[in-house]
């Protein structure tokens, strides 16, 4: 019975060690990311917003082109 308790204790130590290592790794990663980030979060949000707006505008233009092509094809189809 005493041998079983020592196994559980060793397993708990391993789990705690892995958990602590994982938390330290995450903390170091976040710190390094913040130090070496190419721009601030605010600048990143602005850049993403601008890209999204340009994409939306481009999709609207493409939609208009497709609608125009469909209307032209519809006009060229003979009626029965």
C-alpha positions as CSV (number, residue, x, y, z in Angstrom):
1,X,0.0,0.0,0.0
2,X,2.8,2.4,0.8
3,X,4.4,1.7,-2.6
4,X,1.1,2.8,-4.3
5,X,1.1,6.1,-2.4
6,X,4.6,6.9,-3.6
7,X,3.5,6.3,-7.2
8,X,0.6,8.7,-6.8
9,X,2.9,11.3,-5.2
10,X,5.4,11.0,-8.1
11,X,2.6,11.3,-10.7
12,X,1.3,14.4,-8.9
13,X,4.8,15.9,-9.0
14,X,5.0,15.2,-12.7
15,X,1.6,16.8,-13.4
16,X,2.5,19.8,-11.3
17,X,5.9,20.2,-13.0
18,X,4.4,20.0,-16.5
19,X,1.7,22.5,-15.5
20,X,4.2,25.0,-14.1
21,X,6.4,24.5,-17.2
22,X,3.4,25.2,-19.5
23,X,2.4,28.3,-17.6
24,X,5.9,29.6,-17.6
25,X,6.2,28.9,-21.4
26,X,3.0,30.8,-22.1
27,X,4.1,33.7,-20.0
28,X,7.5,33.9,-21.7
29,X,5.8,33.7,-25.1
30,X,3.4,36.5,-24.4
31,X,6.2,38.7,-23.1
32,X,8.4,38.0,-26.1
33,X,5.4,38.6,-28.5
34,X,4.7,42.0,-26.8
35,X,8.4,43.0,-27.0
36,X,8.9,42.0,-30.7
37,X,5.5,43.0,-32.0
38,X,5.9,45.0,-35.2
39,X,3.1,47.4,-34.3
40,X,0.7,48.3,-31.5
41,X,-2.7,46.6,-31.2
42,X,-4.4,49.8,-32.2
43,X,-2.4,50.0,-35.4
44,X,-3.2,46.3,-36.1
45,X,-6.9,46.9,-35.7
46,X,-6.8,49.9,-38.0
47,X,-4.9,47.9,-40.6
48,X,-7.4,45.0,-40.4
49,X,-10.3,47.5,-40.6
50,X,-8.9,49.1,-43.7
51,X,-8.2,45.8,-45.3
52,X,-11.8,44.6,-44.5
53,X,-13.3,47.8,-45.9
54,X,-11.2,47.5,-49.1
55,X,-12.3,43.9,-49.5
56,X,-16.0,44.9,-49.0
57,X,-15.7,47.6,-51.6
58,X,-14.0,45.2,-54.0
59,X,-16.8,42.6,-53.5
60,X,-19.5,45.2,-54.1
61,X,-17.8,46.2,-57.4
62,X,-17.5,42.6,-58.5
63,X,-21.2,42.0,-57.5
64,X,-22.2,44.9,-59.8
65,X,-20.1,43.5,-62.6
66,X,-21.6,40.0,-62.3
67,X,-25.2,41.5,-62.2
68,X,-24.5,43.5,-65.3
69,X,-23.1,40.4,-67.1
70,X,-26.2,38.4,-66.1
71,X,-28.5,41.1,-67.3
72,X,-26.7,41.2,-70.6
73,X,-26.9,37.4,-71.0
74,X,-30.6,37.6,-70.1
75,X,-31.2,40.1,-72.8
76,X,-29.4,38.0,-75.4
77,X,-31.4,34.9,-74.7
78,X,-34.3,34.6,-77.1
79,X,-37.8,34.3,-75.6
80,X,-40.1,31.4,-76.5
